[in-house]
Amino acid sequence: MTINEKQDEIIEEFSAFDDWMDKYALLIDLGNSLKPLEEKYKTPENLIEGCQSRVWLQADYENGKIVFKAESDAVIVKGIVSLLISVLSNHTPDEILDANLYFIDKIGLKEHLSPTRSNGLVSMVKQMHLYALAFKMKNN
């Protein structure tokens, strides 16, 4: 599935709800379905700067694609990072770097997050792009 197909799927899933409390519940469910990150990856190097809560992001390069794993100690943030992983994981560095993450605005995520959570979202996307850039440079 392409990045845009996955984004369209998320937009459709969120459009089933009008009330933001229901959308938050969906985010929490998504976060709870995220596989726990192995303890060995919960290192200071994997901690994302700029997030109010603690978010660890691990990236591995497998068969030309980046596989992201993450965990957070906050349920909403865990849901947000699980959305980002579902969209960007298992894609090439170029696909990740070229992606326009329009689903964030389309589902109204940014406007319904506190400023600190919104900054954290930007930091998570930035970190995923940095991993993609690093893997691209390393493997070219």
N, C-alpha and C positions, 0 to 999 in steps of 0.2 A: 504494500500500500504506500502511495506517495505521501509526502509531508502534507500537501494540500488536501488530499483525500481524507487523511486523518483529521485535519483541522475542520473540514466540512462535517465530518462525523460528530466531532465534539460540539460544533455549533448547533447541529440538529438535536443532539442529546440535551443541551442546555435550553434550547428553544421550547422544549416541552413544558418548561416551568416559567410562570410569569412572576412569581414571588421570589425575591432574593433569598428568603429564608430557606426555600426549597432548593435553590441553587447552592447555597452554602452546605446544605445537607448532602447534596450530590458530591460536592467537593470533598467533604469529610469522608463519605463512602469511598471515593476514589483514593484518598490518602490511606484509608484503612486497608485497601486492597493492595497497596504497595508492599512488595516483599521487604522485610527488614534488611537493613544494610549490615553486612558482617562487621563485627567489632573492629577487625584489623583495618577497615577503611575509615573508621571514625577518628581521623587524625587531624591535627591542626592544618595540614596542607590541603585537606579536602573540605575544610570549613569555608563556607562562602562569606566573604566580607560584605558588609552592607545590609545584612539581614538582622532584624530585631531578634528573631528566634534562631536557634542553631539549625543550620542546614549543612549536611555533608553531601558532596557530590563526587562520585567516582566515575571515571571514564576509562574504558578499555577499548583497544583497537583490535577488532577481530575480523579477519577476512575482508579488509578494506572498508569496514564500517565501524562506527563508534557505538559502543553500547554503554548507556548511562545507567547508573544505579544511584539512589539517593535515599536520604532519610531526614526527617526533621522532628524536633521535639514539640512542634505545634501542629495541631490537626488540620487547620485550614492551609497552612504552608505546605504540609505534606501533600495535600490535595493538589495544590498549585504545581508543585514539583512533579507530581505524578502525571499531570497533564502535559507538562513540558517533555517529560521522558517519553510519554506515549507518542508525541508528535516527532521528536527529534532522534530518539534512539534507533539504532539499526539502519542508519543512513550514512552516506559517505561524508567526509569533511566538506567537500564542495556543496553537496545538497544542503547541509546544515548552514553553511556560511551564506548561501544564496537564498535561504528561506525567508519569506516574509510572514511573520507570525501574526497574521490578521485575525486569528481566532480570539486573541486576547481582547481586542476591541469589540469584535462582533458579539461576544457573549457578555460584554459589559464588565469584565473582570476588573480592569484598572480603576474604573469609576466607583466600584463598590468595595475597594480595598482601602484600608487606612493608608495615609502617606508612607508610613514606615514599611508596611507590607508591600505597597506598590514599588518602593525603592528596592525591597528584597527581590521582587519579581524581576526587575530590571537587572539586578546583580546576578540572579540565577541564569538568565538568558545570556548575559555578558560572559559568565564563566563557561557556559556550554560552547559559546562561540570561540573563546580562547582555547578550549580543549581541541575544537575542530581545527583551528588555525595551527596549533602545535602539532597535531597529528598529520596535517597536510604538509607542513614544512619538513617534518621528520621523514615522511614517506615519499617525498618527491625526489 
